[in-house]
Amino acid sequence: MPRKVTVPDFTESDEGTKHYKRFKGLDYSTDETQIDDSRSPRAVNVIADEGGFPERRYGWRTLLQFSDADGKAVPVAGIFPYENDSDEENLTLIVHAGSKLYAVKLDTDYKEVKDSRKELLDKLNSGGRSQGFYMHGKLFILTGEHYVVYDGKTAVHAVDDNAYCPLTSYQRKATGGGETYENVNMLCKWRKNRFIGDGTSTTYQLDVTGIDKDCTPTAAYLNGSAITVKSYDAEKGTVTFETAPSAPENAGISNFEVKFAKTTEDRKKVLGCTIFAIYGMDGSSNRVFISGNKEHAAMEWFSGLSDPTYFPDINYSVVGSSDFPIMCYLKAQGELLLIKKDNRQEGTIWHHSGAMLNDVATFPLKEGVPGYGAIAKYSSANLNDDPLYLSPRGVYAPTTTYYNNMQVRQLFCRSRRVNPKLCKERRLADAVAACWRGWYVLVIDGCAYVADGNQDKADNGYEWYYWTNVPAKVLCSHEQALYFGTEDGRVCRFNDDLVDENNDIMMNAFSDDGAAIHTEWATKLDTMNTPMILKTMPKRGSGVHLKAYTRSAVEIWVRLETDHGTLMKRVTADRLNFHYIGFERFPFGTVVNSIIPFLFKRKGWKAIQVILQSDTVDEGFGVHEVVIRYFIAKYAKRQ
């Protein structure tokens, strides 16, 4: 009998190559095997460069430290670069730390100028956060208990010390009457009445009764000559003069004025406010809107025209139910938006727009769409033209569009891909946000969620990134800089300014106060669309294209579906720079790319993930592409 001969199978295994490039942001929204090839399920402390490729975020450094008389650190409640500083060489920072307000000058290297620190004011409230705005060359600050102003020349003082004194009536006679004019200023106890003298009457009736007993009224002719006050009756609201004021040259025209005080509780309504917006008619920015008073949670007030010291007592709105406070302001498409606390009882988005009524500027209020309201008072910011705020279900944007000449208001979630992690964060109500370099930076409990406005929005919102070790209690974006204040009294800034003479970023920009920034970028856990087939990554054909820096050390980890990752090799992506010569790791290349083959093998896997990590201090990190070459082996037979 002839013997049966078995012929070996000499055919090659099926081969494939997977390229991961044109990277985008994070995706926590679903299983890490199901996300888009361009997104990462575990990116930490990276941000997209101008081309969209992930690189290590900027680090930060401490500029200032504040403490009390006993040397104990005090929390920073507000940071305000003084916009109208006459000192062109130095930057003045106004800092609210603890119960004090300071002015500190920083030189061009952001070092504190010797002997420049100046205490401006004491006995400010020491809790919470302060908000500041600029008008007419002055800085106005709301603390929740105080409303103060700084003009860069004299000491800071309470706004109500020199608030506008309104002329409440004119052309009054000795017995009263006349015409009403300006409304009472909630901030100012003083007000003025103008009278027509008759040459015989010595007692004149003011336009209110019950004036302050301890504040003597004063009087003067409109030409500036003083009139002596003999006595006054606070209860009746009358003023008696030594001699009768003379009659005017032009009959029926007011010729003298009386200034008197009548204190009310209205002042506390303004001083208790914690949020503001600058808004006005026809898109102008000439009025201040304020809210956030805990005792009047659903109320807001707005100032007189171009005068933040004048809050007429009739300039207010009650926004919906008093059970749910106004949380924040936003501007969008010429309207001022008010975002109320999240609730299911009423609309959470309200709209102001300016209108003239009987030659008086008014700001009628309209209820907008219902939906998720705000949870964090200081989370609102406009990223480019997109108004954003934090709700219990992520970051939302109220928008207005037009369809068939009809106005359509909608509310869109901008953070769907990071919501599974974001919405589980503790202390969401303490979140703070600022826009910087085209990013919306939202800091919660020491971690930052960053929306990249430099990349195109998709249906699920922005591309998002996640940063750790950002201990910000307050944020302040100024020009190209982002400052933050901490609970332990530090004022810090991010290191994007640390560049050389060629405007290249220096390596000391990549550290947090001298500490390493742990950085990761991972591909998806990829089955190569064949989850039931075992595969092998051969020794050759796979690799990573890293971005080269003066110093860059990267660990390459590979994770299979059966483990948590294995460190395969450590590589460097250095390039020669004569500013940084280290002979223990001397680079000979000068190119800005580093293409590194893996040269290791992994076999018998259903799914694979490449994880790039870096924990080195003062070193860059960036990735352009990851390539995995694989062979199809056999069908999987077990878990």
C-alpha positions as CSV (number, residue, x, y, z in Angstrom):
1,M,0.0,0.0,0.0
2,P,1.3,3.5,-0.8
3,R,1.9,5.7,2.2
4,K,-0.3,8.9,2.6
5,V,1.8,12.1,2.6
6,T,0.6,15.3,4.3
7,V,1.7,18.4,2.5
8,P,2.4,21.4,4.9
9,D,0.4,24.6,4.4
10,F,2.9,27.1,3.0
11,T,0.5,29.9,2.5
12,E,1.2,33.1,4.4
13,S,-1.1,34.2,7.3
14,D,-3.5,37.1,6.7
15,E,-1.7,40.3,7.5
16,G,-3.0,43.7,8.5
17,T,-1.6,47.1,9.6
18,K,-3.5,49.6,11.8
19,H,-2.6,53.3,11.8
20,Y,-3.6,55.6,14.6
21,K,-3.3,59.2,13.6
22,R,-5.2,62.5,13.2
23,F,-5.8,62.2,16.9
24,K,-8.7,63.9,18.6
25,G,-9.6,64.0,22.3
26,L,-10.8,61.7,25.0
27,D,-13.8,59.4,24.9
28,Y,-15.2,58.0,28.2
29,S,-18.7,57.6,26.8
30,T,-18.5,53.9,26.0
31,D,-16.3,50.8,26.2
32,E,-12.7,51.4,25.2
33,T,-13.0,48.8,22.4
34,Q,-15.8,50.7,20.7
35,I,-14.5,54.3,20.5
36,D,-13.2,56.0,17.4
37,D,-9.7,55.1,16.3
38,S,-8.6,58.7,16.7
39,R,-9.7,59.1,20.3
40,S,-8.2,57.9,23.5
41,P,-9.9,56.2,26.5
42,R,-7.1,57.3,28.9
43,A,-5.3,60.5,28.0
44,V,-3.9,62.4,31.0
45,N,-2.2,65.8,31.0
46,V,-2.1,66.2,27.3
47,I,-3.6,68.9,25.0
48,A,-3.7,69.1,21.2
49,D,-1.1,71.2,19.4
50,E,-2.1,73.5,16.6
51,G,-2.2,70.5,14.3
52,G,-4.4,68.5,16.6
53,F,-1.7,66.1,17.8
54,P,-1.5,65.3,21.5
55,E,1.4,66.8,23.5
56,R,2.1,67.4,27.2
57,R,0.3,70.3,28.7
58,Y,2.1,73.3,30.0
59,G,3.1,73.1,33.6
60,W,2.7,75.9,36.2
61,R,4.7,77.7,38.8
62,T,4.1,79.7,42.0
63,L,4.5,83.5,41.6
64,L,3.3,84.7,45.0
65,Q,2.5,83.3,48.5
66,F,0.1,85.0,50.9
67,S,-0.2,84.3,54.7
68,D,-1.6,86.0,57.8
69,A,0.3,87.7,60.6
70,D,1.0,84.3,62.2
71,G,2.5,83.0,59.0
72,K,-0.4,80.7,58.3
73,A,-1.4,80.4,54.6
74,V,-4.7,82.1,53.7
75,P,-6.9,81.2,50.7
76,V,-6.8,83.3,47.6
77,A,-10.3,84.5,46.7
78,G,-9.6,86.6,43.6
79,I,-6.9,87.7,41.2
80,F,-7.3,90.8,39.1
81,P,-4.5,92.2,36.8
82,Y,-4.9,95.9,36.9
83,E,-5.8,96.8,33.3
84,N,-5.0,100.5,33.5
85,D,-1.5,100.4,35.0
86,S,0.7,103.3,34.2
87,D,3.8,101.2,34.8
88,E,4.5,99.8,31.4
89,E,7.5,97.7,32.6
90,N,5.7,95.8,35.4
91,L,2.3,94.1,35.7
92,T,0.2,94.9,38.8
93,L,-1.8,92.1,40.3
94,I,-4.6,92.9,42.7
95,V,-5.1,89.9,44.9
96,H,-7.8,89.2,47.4
97,A,-6.2,86.8,49.9
98,G,-7.7,86.0,53.3
99,S,-9.4,89.1,54.6
100,K,-7.0,91.5,52.8
101,L,-6.6,93.1,49.3
102,Y,-3.1,93.5,48.0
103,A,-1.3,95.1,45.1
104,V,1.8,93.3,43.9
105,K,4.0,94.3,40.9
106,L,5.6,91.6,38.8
107,D,8.5,92.2,36.4
108,T,8.8,91.0,32.8
109,D,9.9,87.5,34.1
110,Y,6.8,87.5,36.5
111,K,9.1,87.8,39.5
112,E,7.8,89.9,42.4
113,V,9.3,93.3,42.3
114,K,11.2,94.0,45.6
115,D,9.2,96.0,48.1
116,S,6.3,96.3,45.7
117,R,3.7,94.4,47.8
118,K,1.2,96.8,49.2
119,E,-1.8,96.1,51.5
120,L,-4.7,98.0,50.1
121,L,-7.6,97.0,52.4
122,D,-8.3,94.9,55.4
123,K,-11.4,93.3,56.8
124,L,-12.8,92.0,53.6
125,N,-14.8,88.8,53.8
126,S,-12.4,85.8,53.9
127,G,-14.6,83.1,52.4
128,G,-15.7,82.3,48.9
129,R,-14.6,84.0,45.7
130,S,-14.4,87.6,44.6
131,Q,-15.4,88.9,41.2
132,G,-14.0,92.0,39.5
133,F,-14.7,94.2,36.5
134,Y,-13.3,97.3,34.9
135,M,-15.0,100.6,34.0
136,H,-13.7,104.1,33.5
137,G,-10.2,103.0,34.3
138,K,-11.2,101.6,37.7
139,L,-11.4,98.1,39.1
140,F,-14.6,97.2,40.9
141,I,-14.6,94.1,43.1
142,L,-17.6,92.2,44.6
143,T,-16.8,89.9,47.5
144,G,-20.3,88.9,48.6
145,E,-20.1,91.3,51.6
146,H,-18.3,94.3,50.2
147,Y,-18.3,96.3,47.0
148,V,-15.0,98.2,46.6
149,V,-13.2,100.2,44.0
150,Y,-9.5,100.7,43.1
151,D,-8.3,103.4,40.7
152,G,-4.5,102.6,40.8
153,K,-3.7,105.8,42.6
154,T,-5.4,106.0,46.0
155,A,-6.2,103.4,48.5
156,V,-9.1,101.1,47.8
157,H,-12.4,102.3,49.3
158,A,-16.0,101.1,49.6
159,V,-18.0,102.1,46.5
160,D,-20.8,103.4,48.8
161,D,-18.4,105.9,50.4
162,N,-18.5,108.0,47.2
163,A,-21.5,106.6,45.4
164,Y,-23.6,108.8,43.1
165,C,-26.0,111.0,45.0
166,P,-29.2,111.3,43.0
167,L,-31.3,114.4,42.5
168,T,-34.7,112.8,43.4
169,S,-36.9,115.9,42.9
170,Y,-36.6,119.6,41.7
171,Q,-38.7,122.7,41.5
172,R,-40.1,122.1,44.9
173,K,-41.7,124.9,47.0
174,A,-41.5,125.4,50.7
175,T,-44.6,123.2,51.2
176,G,-43.5,120.5,48.8
177,G,-44.7,119.5,45.3
178,G,-42.3,119.8,42.4
179,E,-41.1,117.2,39.8
180,T,-39.6,113.8,40.5
181,Y,-36.4,113.2,38.7
182,E,-33.8,110.5,39.5
183,N,-34.5,107.4,41.5
184,V,-32.9,106.6,44.9
185,N,-29.5,105.0,44.8
186,M,-29.5,101.8,46.7
187,L,-25.8,102.2,47.5
188,C,-26.1,105.8,48.8
189,K,-27.9,107.1,51.8
190,W,-27.6,110.6,50.5
191,R,-30.0,112.3,48.1
192,K,-30.7,115.8,46.9
193,N,-33.8,118.0,46.5
194,R,-33.9,121.3,44.6
195,F,-36.2,124.1,45.7
196,I,-37.5,127.5,44.5
197,G,-36.9,130.1,47.2
198,D,-39.6,132.7,47.9
199,G,-37.6,135.1,50.1
200,T,-40.0,134.7,53.1
201,S,-40.2,130.9,54.0
202,T,-37.5,129.5,56.3
203,T,-38.9,125.9,56.6
204,Y,-39.0,123.6,53.5
205,Q,-40.5,120.2,53.2
206,L,-38.3,117.4,51.7
207,D,-39.7,114.7,49.4
208,V,-39.5,112.0,52.1
209,T,-40.1,111.8,55.9
210,G,-38.1,109.9,58.4
211,I,-34.7,111.1,57.4
212,D,-31.5,110.2,59.3
213,K,-31.4,111.9,62.7
214,D,-27.6,111.8,62.9
215,C,-26.8,113.3,59.5
216,T,-27.4,117.0,59.4
217,P,-28.7,118.2,56.0
218,T,-26.7,120.8,54.1
219,A,-27.9,123.4,51.7
220,A,-26.5,125.8,49.1
221,Y,-27.6,128.0,46.2
222,L,-26.9,126.5,42.8
223,N,-24.2,129.2,42.3
224,G,-22.3,127.5,45.1
225,S,-23.0,129.9,48.0
226,A,-23.8,128.1,51.3
227,I,-27.1,128.4,53.2
228,T,-27.0,127.9,56.9
229,V,-29.3,125.2,58.3
230,K,-30.8,126.2,61.6
231,S,-32.5,123.0,62.5
232,Y,-34.3,120.0,61.0
233,D,-37.1,117.6,61.9
234,A,-36.0,114.1,61.0
235,E,-39.4,112.6,61.5
236,K,-41.4,115.1,59.4
237,G,-38.6,115.6,56.9
238,T,-38.4,119.4,57.1
239,V,-35.4,121.7,57.1
240,T,-35.3,125.2,58.7
241,F,-32.8,127.8,57.7
242,E,-31.4,130.8,59.6
243,T,-32.7,133.2,57.0
244,A,-35.3,132.6,54.2
245,P,-33.6,131.6,50.9
246,S,-34.0,134.3,48.3
247,A,-36.3,134.0,45.3
248,P,-34.6,133.1,42.0
249,E,-33.9,135.7,39.3
250,N,-36.0,133.6,36.8
251,A,-39.3,132.9,38.5
252,G,-40.3,129.2,38.8
253,I,-36.7,127.9,38.5
254,S,-35.0,126.0,41.3
255,N,-32.2,128.1,42.8
256,F,-31.0,126.2,45.8
257,E,-30.4,122.5,46.8
258,V,-30.6,120.5,50.0
259,K,-28.6,117.3,50.5
260,F,-29.8,114.9,53.2
261,A,-29.6,111.3,54.3
262,K,-32.1,108.5,54.5
263,T,-30.6,105.1,55.2
264,T,-32.4,102.0,54.0
265,E,-31.6,98.3,53.9
266,D,-31.3,98.4,50.1
267,R,-27.5,98.8,50.3
268,K,-27.2,95.3,51.6
269,K,-28.8,93.9,48.5
270,V,-26.0,95.2,46.4
271,L,-23.2,94.4,48.8
272,G,-24.3,90.8,49.0
273,C,-24.0,90.1,45.3
274,T,-21.4,87.7,44.0
275,I,-21.8,87.6,40.2
276,F,-21.9,90.3,37.5
277,A,-22.2,90.9,33.8
278,I,-21.5,94.0,31.7
279,Y,-24.3,94.7,29.2
280,G,-26.2,97.5,27.6
281,M,-28.5,98.7,24.8
282,D,-27.6,97.7,21.3
283,G,-24.6,95.6,22.3
284,S,-22.9,98.3,24.2
285,S,-21.2,97.5,27.5
286,N,-22.3,100.4,29.7
287,R,-24.3,98.9,32.5
288,V,-23.5,96.5,35.3
289,F,-25.9,93.7,36.1
290,I,-25.4,92.0,39.5
291,S,-26.9,89.0,41.3
292,G,-26.0,86.2,43.6
293,N,-27.2,87.6,46.9
294,K,-28.2,84.7,49.1
295,E,-31.0,86.6,50.8
296,H,-32.5,87.5,47.4
297,A,-31.5,84.5,45.3
298,A,-33.8,85.1,42.3
299,M,-33.3,88.8,42.0
300,E,-30.9,90.9,40.0
301,W,-30.2,94.6,39.8
302,F,-28.6,96.8,37.1
303,S,-26.8,100.1,37.3
304,G,-27.4,103.5,35.8
305,L,-25.8,104.3,32.5
306,S,-22.0,104.0,32.6
307,D,-22.0,104.4,36.4
308,P,-21.3,101.3,38.5
309,T,-21.8,103.4,41.7
310,Y,-25.4,104.1,40.9
311,F,-28.0,101.4,41.3
312,P,-31.5,102.9,41.1
313,D,-34.0,101.2,43.4
314,I,-36.4,100.5,40.5
315,N,-33.7,98.8,38.3
316,Y,-34.3,95.2,39.3
317,S,-35.9,91.9,38.1
318,V,-37.3,88.9,39.8
319,V,-36.3,86.0,37.7
320,G,-38.7,83.1,38.1
321,S,-39.3,81.4,41.5
322,S,-37.5,82.6,44.5
323,D,-36.7,79.0,45.4
324,F,-34.1,78.6,42.8
325,P,-31.2,81.1,42.6
326,I,-29.6,82.8,39.6
327,M,-26.3,81.1,39.2
328,C,-24.5,82.8,36.4
329,Y,-24.6,85.2,33.5
330,L,-23.6,84.6,29.8
331,K,-23.7,86.7,26.6
332,A,-24.9,85.3,23.3
333,Q,-26.0,86.9,20.1
334,G,-26.7,90.3,21.6
335,E,-28.6,89.0,24.6
336,L,-27.8,88.6,28.2
337,L,-28.5,85.1,29.5
338,L,-29.3,84.3,33.1
339,I,-28.8,80.7,34.1
340,K,-30.7,79.6,37.2
341,K,-30.0,76.6,39.4
342,D,-30.9,73.3,37.9
343,N,-34.6,72.4,38.7
344,R,-37.6,70.8,37.0
345,Q,-40.1,73.4,38.1
346,E,-39.4,76.3,35.7
347,G,-37.3,77.4,32.8
348,T,-33.6,77.5,33.7
349,I,-32.5,79.8,30.9
350,W,-33.8,83.4,30.8
351,H,-33.0,86.2,28.3
352,H,-32.5,89.9,28.6
353,S,-32.6,92.3,25.6
354,G,-32.6,96.0,25.6
355,A,-35.6,98.1,24.6
356,M,-36.6,101.8,24.9
357,L,-39.8,102.5,26.7
358,N,-40.9,106.2,26.9
359,D,-37.3,107.2,26.2
360,V,-36.1,105.1,29.1
361,A,-33.8,102.1,28.7
362,T,-35.5,98.9,29.8
363,F,-34.3,95.3,29.8
364,P,-37.4,93.0,29.5
365,L,-37.0,89.4,30.7
366,K,-38.1,86.4,28.7
367,E,-38.2,82.8,29.8
368,G,-36.2,80.6,27.5
369,V,-35.9,76.8,27.1
370,P,-36.3,74.4,30.0
371,G,-33.5,72.0,30.6
372,Y,-30.5,71.5,32.8
373,G,-29.6,74.6,34.8
374,A,-26.3,75.5,36.4
375,I,-24.7,73.8,39.3
376,A,-21.5,75.9,39.6
377,K,-21.8,79.7,40.0
378,Y,-18.3,80.4,38.5
379,S,-18.4,77.9,35.7
380,S,-19.7,80.2,33.0
381,A,-17.5,81.4,30.1
382,N,-17.7,82.1,26.4
383,L,-15.5,79.9,24.4
384,N,-15.1,81.8,21.1
385,D,-18.8,82.5,20.4
386,D,-20.2,79.6,22.4
387,P,-21.7,80.3,25.9
388,L,-20.8,77.5,28.3
389,Y,-21.8,76.5,31.8
390,L,-21.6,73.5,34.0
391,S,-24.8,71.6,34.9
392,P,-25.3,68.4,36.9
393,R,-25.2,66.5,33.5
394,G,-22.2,68.1,32.0
395,V,-21.3,71.3,30.2
396,Y,-24.2,72.9,28.2
397,A,-24.5,75.8,25.7
398,P,-27.8,77.7,25.2
399,T,-28.1,78.6,21.5
400,T,-30.5,80.6,19.3
401,T,-31.0,79.8,15.6
402,Y,-33.5,80.9,13.0
403,Y,-35.6,78.5,10.9
404,N,-38.1,79.8,8.4
405,N,-37.8,83.3,9.9
406,M,-38.7,81.8,13.3
407,Q,-36.4,82.1,16.4
408,V,-35.5,78.7,17.8
409,R,-33.9,78.4,21.2
410,Q,-32.1,75.1,22.0
411,L,-29.8,73.7,24.7
412,F,-26.9,71.5,23.6
413,C,-24.6,69.3,25.7
414,R,-20.9,70.0,24.8
415,S,-19.3,67.4,27.0
416,R,-21.0,64.1,26.2
417,R,-17.8,62.1,25.7
418,V,-16.4,63.0,29.1
419,N,-19.7,63.1,31.1
420,P,-19.3,59.6,32.6
421,K,-16.3,60.9,34.5
422,L,-17.1,64.6,34.8
423,C,-20.5,64.1,36.3
424,K,-19.2,61.8,39.0
425,E,-16.7,64.3,40.3
426,R,-17.1,65.5,43.9
427,R,-17.7,69.2,44.6
428,L,-19.2,70.1,41.2
429,A,-20.7,73.2,42.8
430,D,-17.2,74.5,43.5
431,A,-16.1,74.3,39.9
432,V,-14.4,77.3,38.3
433,A,-13.8,78.0,34.6
434,A,-11.9,80.3,32.3
435,C,-11.2,80.5,28.6
436,W,-7.5,80.5,27.7
437,R,-5.7,80.0,24.4
438,G,-8.9,78.8,22.8
439,W,-9.6,76.3,25.5
440,Y,-12.4,76.2,28.1
441,V,-10.6,75.1,31.3
442,L,-13.0,73.8,33.9
443,V,-11.3,72.9,37.3
444,I,-13.0,70.6,39.7
445,D,-11.4,69.4,42.9
446,G,-7.8,69.7,41.6
447,C,-8.5,68.3,38.1
448,A,-9.2,70.1,34.9
449,Y,-11.5,69.2,32.1
450,V,-10.5,71.1,29.0
451,A,-12.6,71.7,25.9
452,D,-10.6,72.5,22.8
453,G,-12.2,75.3,20.9
454,N,-9.4,75.2,18.3
455,Q,-10.8,72.0,16.8
456,D,-14.1,71.6,15.0
457,K,-17.1,70.7,17.1
458,A,-18.8,67.4,16.3
459,D,-22.3,66.2,17.1
460,N,-21.2,65.3,20.6
461,G,-19.5,68.6,21.3
462,Y,-15.9,69.6,21.7
463,E,-12.8,67.5,21.9
464,W,-12.0,67.2,25.6
465,Y,-8.8,66.6,27.6
466,Y,-8.2,65.7,31.2
467,W,-5.5,67.3,33.5
468,T,-4.5,66.4,37.0
469,N,-2.7,68.4,39.7
470,V,-4.3,71.8,39.0
471,P,-5.1,73.0,42.6
472,A,-7.1,76.1,41.4
473,K,-9.6,77.7,43.7
474,V,-10.0,80.7,41.4
475,L,-9.0,81.3,37.8
476,C,-8.0,84.4,36.0
477,S,-7.3,84.6,32.2
478,H,-5.5,87.8,31.1
479,E,-4.3,88.3,27.6
480,Q,-2.2,85.1,26.9
481,A,-1.8,84.1,30.5
482,L,-3.8,81.9,32.9
483,Y,-3.4,82.6,36.6
484,F,-4.9,80.6,39.4
485,G,-5.2,81.0,43.2
486,T,-5.1,78.1,45.7
487,E,-6.6,77.3,49.0
488,D,-3.1,77.5,50.6
489,G,-2.4,81.1,49.6
490,R,-0.5,80.7,46.3
491,V,-0.9,82.7,43.1
492,C,0.4,80.6,40.2
493,R,0.5,80.9,36.4
494,F,0.8,78.4,33.6
495,N,4.2,78.2,31.9
496,D,3.3,79.0,28.3
497,D,5.5,82.1,28.5
498,L,8.7,80.2,29.1
499,V,10.2,80.4,25.6
500,D,13.6,81.0,24.1
501,E,14.7,83.7,21.7
502,N,13.3,81.7,18.8
503,N,9.9,81.4,20.6
504,D,10.4,77.7,21.1
505,I,9.1,76.3,24.4
506,M,11.8,75.7,27.0
507,M,11.9,72.4,28.8
508,N,11.3,74.0,32.3
509,A,7.8,74.8,31.1
510,F,6.9,71.1,31.5
511,S,6.8,70.9,35.3
512,D,4.3,71.8,38.0
513,D,6.3,73.9,40.5
514,G,9.4,71.7,39.7
515,A,7.5,68.4,39.9
516,A,7.1,66.0,37.0
517,I,3.8,66.0,35.1
518,H,2.5,62.4,34.7
519,T,1.5,62.2,31.0
520,E,-0.3,59.4,29.1
521,W,-1.8,58.8,25.7
522,A,-3.3,55.5,24.8
523,T,-4.9,54.0,21.7
524,K,-8.2,52.3,21.9
525,L,-8.3,48.6,23.1
526,D,-8.4,47.4,19.5
527,T,-9.7,44.1,18.2
528,M,-8.9,45.0,14.6
529,N,-12.5,44.2,13.8
530,T,-11.8,40.5,14.5
531,P,-12.6,40.0,18.2
532,M,-13.0,36.2,17.9
533,I,-9.6,35.6,16.2
534,L,-6.2,35.5,17.9
535,K,-3.6,37.7,16.4
536,T,0.2,38.3,16.6
537,M,2.2,41.5,16.4
538,P,5.5,40.6,14.9
539,K,8.8,42.1,15.9
540,R,9.1,44.3,12.8
541,G,6.6,46.6,11.2
542,S,5.1,48.3,14.3
543,G,6.3,51.5,15.9
544,V,5.5,55.0,17.0
545,H,6.2,58.4,15.5
546,L,7.0,60.7,18.4
547,K,7.4,64.5,18.5
548,A,11.0,65.3,19.2
549,Y,11.9,67.8,21.9
550,T,15.2,68.9,23.4
551,R,14.4,66.3,26.1
552,S,11.7,63.7,25.8
553,A,11.8,60.2,27.4
554,V,8.8,57.9,26.8
555,E,7.8,54.5,28.1
556,I,6.0,52.2,25.7
557,W,3.5,49.9,27.3
558,V,1.4,47.2,25.6
559,R,-1.8,46.0,27.1
560,L,-3.8,43.0,26.0
561,E,-7.3,42.1,26.8
562,T,-6.0,39.7,29.5
563,D,-3.8,42.1,31.5
564,H,-3.3,45.7,32.7
565,G,-0.3,46.5,30.6
566,T,3.4,45.5,30.3
567,L,6.3,47.9,30.0
568,M,8.0,46.9,26.7
569,K,10.7,49.5,26.3
570,R,11.9,53.0,27.2
571,V,12.9,55.4,24.4
572,T,14.0,58.9,23.9
573,A,12.9,61.5,21.3
574,D,15.6,64.1,22.0
575,R,17.0,66.6,19.5
576,L,20.1,68.6,19.8
577,N,19.7,72.1,21.3
578,F,22.8,73.9,22.5
579,H,20.8,75.6,25.3
580,Y,20.5,72.1,27.0
581,I,23.6,70.0,26.7
582,G,23.5,66.8,28.8
583,F,26.4,64.4,28.0
584,E,24.7,61.5,29.9
585,R,22.1,61.5,27.1
586,F,23.7,63.4,24.2
587,P,21.4,63.7,21.1
588,F,22.9,63.9,17.7
589,G,19.7,64.5,15.8
590,T,18.3,68.0,15.1
591,V,15.1,67.0,13.4
592,V,11.7,67.6,15.0
593,N,10.5,64.0,14.5
594,S,11.5,60.7,16.0
595,I,10.2,57.5,14.3
596,I,10.9,54.6,16.6
597,P,10.2,50.9,15.7
598,F,8.9,48.7,18.5
599,L,11.2,45.7,17.8
600,F,9.2,43.5,20.2
601,K,6.6,40.8,19.7
602,R,3.2,40.1,21.2
603,K,1.2,37.0,20.2
604,G,-2.0,35.3,20.9
605,W,-4.2,38.4,21.6
606,K,-7.8,39.3,20.7
607,A,-7.4,43.0,21.5
608,I,-4.3,45.2,21.9
609,Q,-3.6,48.7,23.2
610,V,-0.5,50.9,23.1
611,I,0.0,53.2,26.0
612,L,2.7,55.9,25.9
613,Q,3.7,57.3,29.3
614,S,6.1,59.9,30.5
615,D,7.0,60.9,34.1
616,T,10.1,62.9,33.6
617,V,10.5,66.4,34.8
618,D,11.3,69.3,32.4
619,E,10.8,67.2,29.3
620,G,8.3,67.3,26.5
621,F,6.0,64.6,25.2
622,G,4.1,64.4,21.9
623,V,2.9,61.7,19.5
624,H,2.0,61.9,15.8
625,E,1.2,58.3,14.9
626,V,1.1,54.8,16.2
627,V,1.4,51.8,13.8
628,I,0.5,48.2,14.7
629,R,1.3,45.4,12.2
630,Y,-0.3,42.1,12.9
631,F,-0.9,38.6,11.5
632,I,-4.1,36.6,11.8
633,A,-3.3,33.4,13.8
634,K,-6.4,31.3,14.6
635,Y,-9.8,31.3,16.1
636,A,-10.1,31.9,19.8
637,K,-11.1,28.7,21.7
638,R,-11.4,30.0,25.2
639,Q,-11.8,33.1,27.3
